[in-house]
Amino acid sequence: MWLANLNRLPTKVRLASWGLNIQTACCFCSNQDESRDHLFLNCTYTTALWNRIFERLNPRRTAFLTWEELLSWLRVSAASAPSTLKKIATQSLFYNVWRQHNSAVHLNGFLPLQTTFNTIDREIRNTISARRHRRKFTTLMQLWIR
């Protein structure tokens, strides 16, 4: 997550800027160049994952347009979506999108959207369950599975 926040992930656009002769098209949608913002905010694959997360946290929320908007959303805590839950969901989404990215680039394929979301859901539930005795985590499971 911190590598993504610092824009230090080796995305295709970043690798090309280092002089590597590679195709810069997104490995999921092939519609745009693969930058950090496209990969985690604007790609159709990731947007669909965000929409499923928003269904749980804030049904009226729409996709992020900028990285700053994402960071601002993470900082604001609400009764229906505490900042801690948003951070857990975001970290899990980033990890799994990057994992599927690496699978697409190095193993010639990535998992279907539903499978990736099921993995994200399971990771969020496990994270909350492992910390359920901490004060910040006592109500998060109820908020996530409603």
DSSP file with accessible surface (Angstrom, degrees, kcal/mol):
  #  RESIDUE AA STRUCTURE BP1 BP2  ACC     N-H-->O    O-->H-N    N-H-->O    O-->H-N    TCO  KAPPA ALPHA  PHI   PSI    X-CA   Y-CA   Z-CA
    1    1 A M     >        0   0   79      0, 0.0     4,-2.5     0, 0.0     5,-0.2   0.000 360.0 360.0 360.0 -42.4    0.0    0.0    0.0
    2    2 A W  H  >  +     0   0  177      1,-0.2     4,-2.1     2,-0.2     6,-0.1   0.852 360.0  54.2 -69.0 -30.6    2.8    2.4    0.8
    3    3 A L  H  4>S+     0   0   67      2,-0.2     5,-3.0     1,-0.2     6,-0.6   0.911 110.5  46.6 -65.9 -39.7    4.5    1.7   -2.5
    4    4 A A  H >45S+     0   0    3      3,-0.2     3,-1.3     1,-0.2    -2,-0.2   0.926 111.1  51.7 -66.2 -43.3    1.3    2.6   -4.3
    5    5 A N  H 3<5S+     0   0   68     -4,-2.5    -2,-0.2     1,-0.3    -1,-0.2   0.887 112.7  44.8 -62.5 -37.2    0.8    5.7   -2.2
    6    6 A L  T 3<5S-     0   0   97     -4,-2.1    -1,-0.3    -5,-0.2    -2,-0.2   0.454 112.6-122.1 -83.7   0.3    4.3    6.9   -3.0
    7    7 A N  T < 5S+     0   0   65     -3,-1.3    -3,-0.2    -4,-0.3    -2,-0.1   0.903  74.1 128.3  57.4  46.6    3.8    5.9   -6.7
    8    8 A R      < +     0   0  143     -5,-3.0    -4,-0.2    -6,-0.1    -5,-0.1   0.300  27.0 119.8-112.6   5.9    6.7    3.6   -6.6
    9    9 A L  S    S-     0   0   16     -6,-0.6     2,-2.5     1,-0.1     5,-0.1  -0.492  74.9-114.2 -70.7 143.3    5.1    0.4   -8.0
   10   10 A P        +     0   0   55      0, 0.0    -1,-0.1     0, 0.0    -2,-0.1  -0.387  51.0 169.3 -78.9  68.8    6.7   -0.8  -11.2
   11   11 A T     >  -     0   0    4     -2,-2.5     4,-2.8     1,-0.1     5,-0.2  -0.312  49.9-103.4 -71.1 166.2    3.6   -0.2  -13.5
   12   12 A K  H  > S+     0   0   41      1,-0.2     4,-2.4     2,-0.2     5,-0.2   0.882 121.9  51.7 -63.3 -38.3    4.1   -0.5  -17.2
   13   13 A V  H  > S+     0   0   52     21,-1.9     4,-1.9    11,-0.2    -1,-0.2   0.922 112.0  47.1 -63.7 -41.5    4.2    3.3  -17.7
   14   14 A R  H  > S+     0   0   53     20,-0.4     4,-0.9     2,-0.2    -2,-0.2   0.915 111.8  49.7 -67.6 -41.9    6.8    3.6  -15.0
   15   15 A L  H ><>S+     0   0   39     -4,-2.8     5,-1.7     1,-0.2     3,-0.7   0.902 110.1  51.4 -62.9 -40.0    8.9    0.8  -16.5
   16   16 A A  H ><5S+     0   0   34     -4,-2.4     3,-1.8     1,-0.2    -1,-0.2   0.869 103.6  58.2 -65.0 -34.6    8.7    2.4  -19.9
   17   17 A S  H 3<5S+     0   0   89     -4,-1.9    -1,-0.2     1,-0.3    -2,-0.2   0.736  99.5  59.4 -68.3 -19.0    9.9    5.7  -18.4
   18   18 A W  T <<5S-     0   0  147     -4,-0.9    -1,-0.3    -3,-0.7    -2,-0.2   0.427 128.9 -97.5 -84.8  -2.8   13.0    3.9  -17.3
   19   19 A G  T < 5S+     0   0   65     -3,-1.8     2,-0.2     1,-0.3    -3,-0.2   0.464  74.8 144.5 102.9   2.7   13.7    3.0  -20.9
   20   20 A L      < -     0   0   92     -5,-1.7     2,-1.3     1,-0.1    -1,-0.3  -0.547  51.1-129.9 -74.9 139.3   12.3   -0.5  -21.1
   21   21 A N        +     0   0  168     -2,-0.2     2,-0.3     2,-0.0    -1,-0.1  -0.692  56.9 133.0 -92.4  86.8   10.7   -1.3  -24.4
   22   22 A I        -     0   0   67     -2,-1.3     2,-0.3   -10,-0.1    -3,-0.0  -0.915  63.3 -97.7-133.2 158.8    7.4   -2.7  -23.3
   23   23 A Q        -     0   0  161     -2,-0.3    -7,-0.0     1,-0.1    -2,-0.0  -0.622  28.8-158.6 -72.0 134.7    3.7   -2.3  -24.2
   24   24 A T        +     0   0   35     -2,-0.3    10,-3.1     2,-0.1   -11,-0.2   0.418  47.8 123.3 -99.4   3.3    2.1    0.1  -21.7
   25   25 A A  B    S-A   33   0A  32      8,-0.2     8,-0.2     1,-0.1   -13,-0.1  -0.328  74.7 -94.4 -66.7 145.3   -1.5   -1.0  -22.2
   26   26 A C     >  -     0   0    1      6,-2.5     4,-1.1     1,-0.1    -1,-0.1  -0.320  25.3-138.5 -59.3 136.3   -3.3   -2.1  -19.0
   27   27 A C  T  4 S+     0   0   24      1,-0.2    -1,-0.1     2,-0.1    -2,-0.1   0.679  99.1  44.3 -74.1 -16.2   -3.2   -5.9  -18.6
   28   28 A F  T  4 S+     0   0   24      0, 0.0    -1,-0.2     0, 0.0    82,-0.1   0.891 133.7   7.0 -91.5 -50.0   -6.9   -6.0  -17.5
   29   29 A C  T  4 S-     0   0   20      3,-0.1    -2,-0.1    15,-0.0    -4,-0.0   0.640  73.4-148.2-112.3 -21.0   -8.7   -3.7  -19.9
   30   30 A S     <  +     0   0   85     -4,-1.1    -3,-0.1     2,-0.2    -5,-0.1   0.650  69.7 108.9  58.4  16.7   -6.1   -2.8  -22.6
   31   31 A N  S    S+     0   0  123      1,-0.1     2,-0.3     2,-0.0    -1,-0.1   0.788  79.3  14.2 -90.2 -33.2   -8.0    0.6  -22.9
   32   32 A Q  S    S-     0   0  108     -8,-0.1    -6,-2.5     3,-0.0    -2,-0.2  -0.869  92.2 -76.5-136.0 170.6   -5.4    2.9  -21.4
   33   33 A D  B     -A   25   0A  94     -2,-0.3     2,-1.4    -8,-0.2    -8,-0.2  -0.428  51.8-110.4 -68.2 146.4   -1.8    3.0  -20.3
   34   34 A E        +     0   0    0    -10,-3.1   -21,-1.9    -2,-0.1   -20,-0.4  -0.633  56.4 150.7 -86.9  91.0   -1.1    1.2  -17.0
   35   35 A S     >  -     0   0   42     -2,-1.4     4,-2.9   -23,-0.1     5,-0.2  -0.639  60.6-100.6-105.8 172.9   -0.3    3.9  -14.5
   36   36 A R  H  > S+     0   0   25     -2,-0.2     4,-2.5     1,-0.2     5,-0.3   0.943 122.9  47.9 -58.7 -49.0   -1.0    3.7  -10.7
   37   37 A D  H  >>S+     0   0   52      1,-0.2     4,-1.8     2,-0.2     5,-1.2   0.907 114.8  45.1 -63.1 -41.0   -4.1    5.8  -11.0
   38   38 A H  I  >>S+     0   0    6      3,-0.2     5,-2.5     2,-0.2     4,-0.7   0.959 114.3  48.6 -65.8 -48.4   -5.5    3.8  -13.9
   39   39 A L  I  <5S+     0   0    0     -4,-2.9    -2,-0.2     1,-0.2     7,-0.2   0.899 124.6  27.4 -61.0 -42.0   -4.7    0.5  -12.3
   40   40 A F  I  <5S+     0   0    2     -4,-2.5    -1,-0.2    -5,-0.2    -2,-0.2   0.609 136.2  20.2-100.6 -11.6   -6.2    1.2   -8.9
   41   41 A L  I  <5S+     0   0    1     -4,-1.8    -3,-0.2    -5,-0.3    23,-0.2   0.718 126.5  28.4-124.2 -39.0   -8.9    3.8   -9.7
   42   42 A N  I  <<S+     0   0   67     -5,-1.2    -3,-0.2    -4,-0.7    -4,-0.2   0.602  80.9 109.2-111.7 -15.3  -10.0    3.9  -13.3
   43   43 A C  S  ><S-     0   0    0     -5,-2.5     4,-3.2    -6,-0.3     5,-0.2  -0.370  70.8-127.0 -64.6 143.5   -9.6    0.4  -14.8
   44   44 A T  H  > S+     0   0   90      1,-0.2     4,-1.9     2,-0.2     5,-0.1   0.871 109.4  53.3 -61.2 -36.2  -12.9   -1.4  -15.4
   45   45 A Y  H  > S+     0   0   19      2,-0.2     4,-1.4     1,-0.2    -1,-0.2   0.953 115.1  39.3 -62.6 -49.6  -11.7   -4.4  -13.5
   46   46 A T  H  > S+     0   0    0      1,-0.2     4,-2.9     2,-0.2    -2,-0.2   0.878 111.4  57.5 -71.3 -37.8  -10.8   -2.3  -10.4
   47   47 A T  H  X S+     0   0   33     -4,-3.2     4,-2.5     1,-0.2    -1,-0.2   0.904 105.5  51.5 -59.8 -39.9  -13.9   -0.1  -10.7
   48   48 A A  H  X S+     0   0   26     -4,-1.9     4,-1.6    -5,-0.2    -1,-0.2   0.898 110.3  49.0 -65.1 -37.4  -16.1   -3.1  -10.5
   49   49 A L  H  X S+     0   0    0     -4,-1.4     4,-1.9     2,-0.2    -2,-0.2   0.924 110.4  50.8 -66.8 -42.8  -14.3   -4.2   -7.3
   50   50 A W  H  X S+     0   0    0     -4,-2.9     4,-3.1     1,-0.2    -2,-0.2   0.913 106.7  55.3 -59.2 -42.4  -14.6   -0.7   -5.8
   51   51 A N  H  X S+     0   0   69     -4,-2.5     4,-1.7     1,-0.2    -1,-0.2   0.878 106.8  49.9 -60.9 -37.2  -18.4   -0.8   -6.6
   52   52 A R  H  X S+     0   0   67     -4,-1.6     4,-0.8     2,-0.2    -1,-0.2   0.872 111.8  48.2 -69.6 -35.5  -18.7   -4.1   -4.7
   53   53 A I  H >X S+     0   0    0     -4,-1.9     4,-2.2     1,-0.2     3,-0.8   0.921 109.7  52.5 -68.1 -42.1  -16.9   -2.6   -1.7
   54   54 A F  H 3X S+     0   0    3     -4,-3.1     4,-2.0     1,-0.3     7,-0.2   0.839  99.8  63.3 -63.5 -31.5  -19.1    0.6   -1.9
   55   55 A E  H 3< S+     0   0  137     -4,-1.7    -1,-0.3    -5,-0.2    -2,-0.2   0.857 111.7  38.0 -58.6 -33.3  -22.2   -1.6   -1.8
   56   56 A R  H << S+     0   0   54     -3,-0.8    -2,-0.2    -4,-0.8    -1,-0.2   0.847 129.8  27.7 -84.4 -39.0  -21.0   -2.7    1.7
   57   57 A L  H  < S-     0   0    0     -4,-2.2    -3,-0.2     1,-0.2    -2,-0.2   0.861 137.0  -5.1 -95.2 -43.6  -19.7    0.6    3.0
   58   58 A N    ><  -     0   0   43     -4,-2.0     3,-2.1    -5,-0.3    -1,-0.2  -0.644  54.4-166.0-157.8  92.4  -21.5    3.4    1.2
   59   59 A P  T 3  S+     0   0   98      0, 0.0    -4,-0.1     0, 0.0    -5,-0.1   0.742  90.0  56.0 -59.1 -22.9  -24.0    2.5   -1.5
   60   60 A R  T 3  S+     0   0  214     -6,-0.1     2,-0.1     2,-0.0    -5,-0.1   0.559  83.8 108.5 -86.5  -6.4  -24.2    6.1   -2.7
   61   61 A R    <   -     0   0   56     -3,-2.1     2,-0.2    -7,-0.2    -3,-0.1  -0.425  53.3-157.9 -72.3 142.4  -20.4    6.4   -3.3
   62   62 A T        -     0   0   97      1,-0.2    -2,-0.0    -2,-0.1    -1,-0.0  -0.680  35.2 -67.6-112.5 173.4  -19.1    6.5   -6.8
   63   63 A A        -     0   0   29     -2,-0.2     2,-0.2     1,-0.1    -1,-0.2  -0.125  55.2-103.2 -60.2 154.3  -15.7    5.7   -8.2
   64   64 A F        -     0   0    1    -23,-0.2    -1,-0.1     1,-0.1     3,-0.1  -0.548  24.0-166.1 -79.1 144.1  -12.7    7.8   -7.3
   65   65 A L  S    S+     0   0  132     -2,-0.2     2,-0.3     1,-0.2    -1,-0.1   0.770  71.2  21.7 -98.1 -32.2  -11.4   10.3   -9.9
   66   66 A T  S  > S-     0   0   60      1,-0.1     4,-1.5   -25,-0.1    -1,-0.2  -0.903  73.5-116.7-134.9 163.3   -8.0   11.1   -8.4
   67   67 A W  H  > S+     0   0    4     -2,-0.3     4,-2.4     1,-0.2     5,-0.2   0.880 116.0  56.5 -64.8 -38.9   -5.6    9.6   -5.9
   68   68 A E  H  > S+     0   0  129      1,-0.2     4,-2.4     2,-0.2    -1,-0.2   0.867 103.3  54.3 -62.7 -36.4   -6.2   12.6   -3.6
   69   69 A E  H  > S+     0   0   57      2,-0.2     4,-2.3     1,-0.2    -1,-0.2   0.905 108.0  50.0 -64.2 -40.7   -9.9   11.9   -3.5
   70   70 A L  H  X S+     0   0    0     -4,-1.5     4,-2.2     2,-0.2    -2,-0.2   0.946 111.6  47.4 -61.0 -49.0   -9.1    8.3   -2.4
   71   71 A L  H  X S+     0   0   33     -4,-2.4     4,-1.5     1,-0.2    -2,-0.2   0.894 111.5  51.1 -62.6 -38.5   -6.9    9.5    0.4
   72   72 A S  H  X S+     0   0   62     -4,-2.4     4,-1.3     1,-0.2    -1,-0.2   0.916 109.2  50.8 -64.2 -42.9   -9.4   12.0    1.5
   73   73 A W  H  < S+     0   0   18     -4,-2.3    -2,-0.2     1,-0.2    -1,-0.2   0.888 107.9  53.6 -61.4 -39.3  -12.1    9.3    1.6
   74   74 A L  H  < S+     0   0   13     -4,-2.2    -1,-0.2     1,-0.2    -2,-0.2   0.845 106.7  52.0 -65.0 -33.4   -9.9    7.1    3.7
   75   75 A R  H  < S+     0   0  172     -4,-1.5     2,-0.5    -3,-0.2    -1,-0.2   0.808  92.3  83.8 -74.6 -30.8   -9.4    9.8    6.3
   76   76 A V     <  -     0   0   84     -4,-1.3     2,-0.4    -3,-0.2    -4,-0.0  -0.635  66.2-156.5 -83.3 125.5  -13.0   10.6    6.9
   77   77 A S        +     0   0   77     -2,-0.5     2,-0.3     5,-0.1    -2,-0.1  -0.799  13.2 179.4-102.1 140.0  -14.7    8.3    9.4
   78   78 A A        -     0   0   46      3,-1.2     3,-0.2    -2,-0.4     5,-0.0  -0.918  40.5-111.8-132.9 162.2  -18.5    7.8    9.4
   79   79 A A  S    S+     0   0   97     -2,-0.3    -1,-0.1     1,-0.2    -2,-0.0   0.888 119.7  41.9 -62.4 -38.2  -20.8    5.7   11.5
   80   80 A S  S    S+     0   0   47      1,-0.3    -1,-0.2    -3,-0.0    -3,-0.0   0.699 130.6  25.0 -83.2 -18.3  -21.6    3.4    8.5
   81   81 A A  S    S-     0   0    3     -3,-0.2    -3,-1.2   -23,-0.0    -1,-0.3  -0.630  78.0-160.0-147.5  83.5  -18.0    3.2    7.3
   82   82 A P     >  -     0   0   23      0, 0.0     4,-2.1     0, 0.0     3,-0.3  -0.250  31.3-113.8 -62.4 152.9  -15.3    3.9    9.9
   83   83 A S  H  > S+     0   0   16      1,-0.2     4,-2.5     2,-0.2     5,-0.2   0.863 115.3  58.4 -56.4 -38.0  -11.9    4.9    8.6
   84   84 A T  H  > S+     0   0   27      1,-0.2     4,-2.2     2,-0.2    -1,-0.2   0.926 107.1  46.4 -60.5 -44.2  -10.4    1.6    9.9
   85   85 A L  H  > S+     0   0    0     -3,-0.3     4,-2.5     1,-0.2    -1,-0.2   0.899 111.4  51.9 -66.5 -39.9  -12.8   -0.5    7.8
   86   86 A K  H  X S+     0   0   11     -4,-2.1     4,-2.6     1,-0.2    -1,-0.2   0.914 110.3  49.1 -61.2 -42.5  -12.1    1.7    4.7
   87   87 A K  H  X S+     0   0  115     -4,-2.5     4,-2.6     2,-0.2     5,-0.2   0.902 110.9  49.3 -66.3 -40.6   -8.4    1.3    5.2
   88   88 A I  H  X S+     0   0   21     -4,-2.2     4,-2.3     2,-0.2    -2,-0.2   0.936 113.9  45.9 -62.5 -46.6   -8.6   -2.5    5.6
   89   89 A A  H  X S+     0   0    0     -4,-2.5     4,-2.5     2,-0.2    -2,-0.2   0.916 113.8  48.6 -64.4 -42.4  -10.8   -2.8    2.4
   90   90 A T  H  X S+     0   0    0     -4,-2.6     4,-2.8    -5,-0.2     5,-0.2   0.931 111.4  49.1 -64.9 -45.1   -8.5   -0.5    0.4
   91   91 A Q  H  X S+     0   0   87     -4,-2.6     4,-2.6     1,-0.2     5,-0.2   0.928 112.7  47.9 -62.3 -41.9   -5.4   -2.4    1.4
   92   92 A S  H  X S+     0   0    2     -4,-2.3     4,-2.5    -5,-0.2     5,-0.2   0.914 112.0  49.5 -65.7 -41.9   -7.0   -5.7    0.5
   93   93 A L  H  X S+     0   0    0     -4,-2.5     4,-2.8     2,-0.2     5,-0.3   0.948 112.6  47.4 -61.6 -47.5   -8.2   -4.4   -2.8
   94   94 A F  H  X S+     0   0    7     -4,-2.8     4,-2.6     1,-0.2     5,-0.2   0.932 112.7  49.0 -59.8 -47.2   -4.8   -3.0   -3.7
   95   95 A Y  H  X S+     0   0  117     -4,-2.6     4,-2.2    -5,-0.2    -1,-0.2   0.935 115.4  43.1 -59.4 -46.1   -3.0   -6.2   -2.7
   96   96 A N  H  X S+     0   0    0     -4,-2.5     4,-2.4     2,-0.2    -2,-0.2   0.860 112.9  51.0 -73.7 -34.3   -5.3   -8.4   -4.7
   97   97 A V  H  X S+     0   0    0     -4,-2.8     4,-2.6    -5,-0.2    -1,-0.2   0.937 113.0  46.5 -65.6 -43.5   -5.4   -6.1   -7.8
   98   98 A W  H  X S+     0   0   45     -4,-2.6     4,-2.5    -5,-0.3    -2,-0.2   0.900 111.5  52.3 -66.1 -36.6   -1.6   -6.0   -7.8
   99   99 A R  H  X S+     0   0  108     -4,-2.2     4,-2.1    -5,-0.2    -1,-0.2   0.927 111.8  45.1 -62.8 -44.1   -1.5   -9.8   -7.3
  100  100 A Q  H  X S+     0   0    7     -4,-2.4     4,-2.6     2,-0.2    -2,-0.2   0.866 110.3  56.0 -68.4 -34.4   -3.8  -10.3  -10.3
  101  101 A H  H  X S+     0   0    8     -4,-2.6     4,-2.5     2,-0.2     5,-0.2   0.946 108.6  46.3 -59.1 -49.4   -1.7   -7.8  -12.3
  102  102 A N  H  X S+     0   0   56     -4,-2.5     4,-3.0     1,-0.2     5,-0.5   0.888 111.8  51.8 -63.1 -37.2    1.4   -9.9  -11.6
  103  103 A S  H  X S+     0   0   31     -4,-2.1     4,-2.2     2,-0.2     6,-1.0   0.913 111.0  47.6 -64.0 -42.6   -0.5  -13.0  -12.6
  104  104 A A  H  < S+     0   0   16     -4,-2.6     4,-0.5     4,-0.2    -2,-0.2   0.899 118.5  40.5 -65.4 -39.6   -1.7  -11.4  -15.8
  105  105 A V  H  < S+     0   0   54     -4,-2.5    -2,-0.2    -5,-0.2    -1,-0.2   0.922 130.0  24.4 -76.7 -43.3    1.8  -10.2  -16.7
  106  106 A H  H  < S+     0   0  134     -4,-3.0    -3,-0.2    -5,-0.2    -2,-0.2   0.726 132.2  32.9-100.0 -23.8    3.9  -13.2  -15.6
  107  107 A L  S  < S-     0   0  132     -4,-2.2    -3,-0.2    -5,-0.5    -2,-0.1   0.274 102.3-117.5-117.0   6.6    1.5  -16.1  -15.8
  108  108 A N  S    S+     0   0  149     -4,-0.5     2,-0.2    -5,-0.2    -4,-0.2   0.876  81.9  52.7  61.6  43.5   -0.7  -15.0  -18.8
  109  109 A G        -     0   0   33     -6,-1.0     2,-0.3    -9,-0.2    -2,-0.2  -0.834  58.0-149.2 170.1 155.1   -4.0  -14.7  -17.0
  110  110 A F        -     0   0   77     -2,-0.2     3,-0.1    -6,-0.1   -10,-0.1  -0.933  34.1 -94.3-135.6 161.4   -5.9  -13.3  -14.0
  111  111 A L        -     0   0   67     -2,-0.3    -7,-0.0     1,-0.1     5,-0.0  -0.340  47.6 -93.2 -74.2 154.6   -8.9  -14.5  -12.0
  112  112 A P     >  -     0   0   82      0, 0.0     4,-2.1     0, 0.0     3,-0.2  -0.233  39.0-106.8 -62.2 158.3  -12.4  -13.5  -12.7
  113  113 A L  H  > S+     0   0   43      1,-0.2     4,-2.7     2,-0.2     5,-0.2   0.883 117.1  52.3 -55.3 -47.0  -13.8  -10.5  -10.9
  114  114 A Q  H  > S+     0   0   84      1,-0.2     4,-2.4     2,-0.2    -1,-0.2   0.900 108.8  50.6 -62.2 -39.8  -16.1  -12.5   -8.5
  115  115 A T  H  > S+     0   0   59     -3,-0.2     4,-1.9     2,-0.2    -1,-0.2   0.919 111.0  48.7 -64.8 -42.1  -13.2  -14.7   -7.4
  116  116 A T  H  X S+     0   0    1     -4,-2.1     4,-2.3     1,-0.2    -2,-0.2   0.923 111.7  49.2 -64.6 -42.8  -11.0  -11.7   -6.7
  117  117 A F  H  X S+     0   0   11     -4,-2.7     4,-3.1     1,-0.2    -2,-0.2   0.903 107.9  54.3 -64.8 -38.1  -13.8  -10.0   -4.7
  118  118 A N  H  X S+     0   0   80     -4,-2.4     4,-2.4     1,-0.2    -1,-0.2   0.894 109.1  49.1 -60.7 -37.9  -14.4  -13.2   -2.7
  119  119 A T  H  X S+     0   0   38     -4,-1.9     4,-2.4     2,-0.2    -2,-0.2   0.920 111.7  48.3 -66.5 -43.8  -10.7  -13.2   -1.8
  120  120 A I  H  X S+     0   0    0     -4,-2.3     4,-2.4     2,-0.2    -2,-0.2   0.940 112.1  49.7 -60.7 -46.7  -10.9   -9.6   -0.8
  121  121 A D  H  X S+     0   0   18     -4,-3.1     4,-2.5     1,-0.2    -2,-0.2   0.925 111.2  48.7 -58.5 -46.1  -14.1  -10.3    1.3
  122  122 A R  H  X S+     0   0  128     -4,-2.4     4,-2.6     1,-0.2    -1,-0.2   0.911 110.8  50.6 -63.7 -40.9  -12.4  -13.2    3.0
  123  123 A E  H  X S+     0   0   49     -4,-2.4     4,-2.4     2,-0.2    -1,-0.2   0.909 110.8  48.9 -64.9 -39.9   -9.3  -11.2    3.8
  124  124 A I  H  X S+     0   0    0     -4,-2.4     4,-2.5     2,-0.2     5,-0.2   0.942 112.4  47.8 -65.5 -45.3  -11.3   -8.4    5.3
  125  125 A R  H  X S+     0   0   63     -4,-2.5     4,-2.7     1,-0.2    -2,-0.2   0.911 113.1  48.7 -61.4 -42.4  -13.3  -10.9    7.5
  126  126 A N  H  X S+     0   0   86     -4,-2.6     4,-2.4     2,-0.2    -1,-0.2   0.898 110.8  50.5 -65.2 -40.6  -10.2  -12.6    8.6
  127  127 A T  H  X S+     0   0   42     -4,-2.4     4,-1.0     2,-0.2    -2,-0.2   0.929 113.9  44.4 -62.9 -45.2   -8.5   -9.3    9.5
  128  128 A I  H >< S+     0   0    2     -4,-2.5     3,-0.6     1,-0.2    -2,-0.2   0.928 113.5  50.5 -66.1 -43.8  -11.5   -8.2   11.5
  129  129 A S  H >< S+     0   0   46     -4,-2.7     3,-1.1     1,-0.2    -2,-0.2   0.891 106.7  54.4 -62.5 -39.0  -11.9  -11.5   13.2
  130  130 A A  H 3< S+     0   0   78     -4,-2.4    -1,-0.2     1,-0.2    -2,-0.2   0.782 119.2  34.1 -67.2 -23.5   -8.2  -11.7   14.2
  131  131 A R  T X< S+     0   0   92     -4,-1.0     3,-2.2    -3,-0.6     6,-0.3   0.145  79.0 122.2-116.0  19.6   -8.6   -8.3   16.0
  132  132 A R  T <  S+     0   0  138     -3,-1.1    -1,-0.1     1,-0.3    -2,-0.1   0.707  70.0  59.3 -61.8 -20.7  -12.1   -8.5   17.2
  133  133 A H  T 3  S+     0   0  157     -4,-0.2    -1,-0.3    -3,-0.2     2,-0.2   0.594  84.9  95.8 -86.3  -8.3  -11.1   -8.0   20.9
  134  134 A R  S X> S-     0   0  150     -3,-2.2     3,-1.2     1,-0.1     4,-0.7  -0.584  83.7-122.5 -81.2 145.7   -9.6   -4.6   20.1
  135  135 A R  G >4 S+     0   0  214      1,-0.3     3,-0.9    -2,-0.2     4,-0.3   0.878 109.1  52.7 -57.2 -43.1  -11.9   -1.6   20.7
  136  136 A K  G 34 S+     0   0  141      1,-0.2    -1,-0.3     2,-0.1     3,-0.2   0.748 112.2  46.4 -65.3 -23.2  -11.6   -0.3   17.2
  137  137 A F  G X> S+     0   0   21     -3,-1.2     4,-0.6    -6,-0.3     3,-0.5   0.471  80.4  96.9-102.1  -2.1  -12.6   -3.6   15.7
  138  138 A T  T << S+     0   0   85     -3,-0.9     4,-0.2    -4,-0.7    -1,-0.2   0.850  97.3  27.5 -62.4 -36.1  -15.6   -4.6   17.8
  139  139 A T  T 3> S+     0   0   69     -4,-0.3     4,-1.7    -3,-0.2    -1,-0.2   0.469  95.6  93.0-104.5  -1.2  -18.3   -3.4   15.4
  140  140 A L  H <> S+     0   0    1     -3,-0.5     4,-2.3     1,-0.2     5,-0.2   0.870  81.3  55.1 -66.1 -36.2  -16.5   -3.7   12.1
  141  141 A M  H  X S+     0   0   46     -4,-0.6     4,-2.6     1,-0.2    -1,-0.2   0.932 107.6  49.9 -64.0 -41.6  -17.7   -7.2   11.2
  142  142 A Q  H  > S+     0   0  140     -4,-0.2     4,-0.8     1,-0.2    -1,-0.2   0.900 112.6  47.8 -62.1 -39.4  -21.4   -6.1   11.6
  143  143 A L  H  < S+     0   0   30     -4,-1.7    -1,-0.2     1,-0.2    -2,-0.2   0.851 113.6  47.7 -69.6 -35.1  -20.7   -3.1    9.3
  144  144 A W  H  < S+     0   0    0     -4,-2.3    -2,-0.2     1,-0.2    -1,-0.2   0.907 116.3  39.0 -75.5 -41.0  -18.9   -5.2    6.7
  145  145 A I  H  <        0   0   81     -4,-2.6    -1,-0.2    -5,-0.2    -2,-0.2   0.480 360.0 360.0 -94.1   2.1  -21.4   -8.1    6.4
  146  146 A R     <        0   0  145     -4,-0.8    -3,-0.1    -5,-0.2    -4,-0.0   0.010 360.0 360.0 -60.8 360.0  -24.7   -6.1    6.6
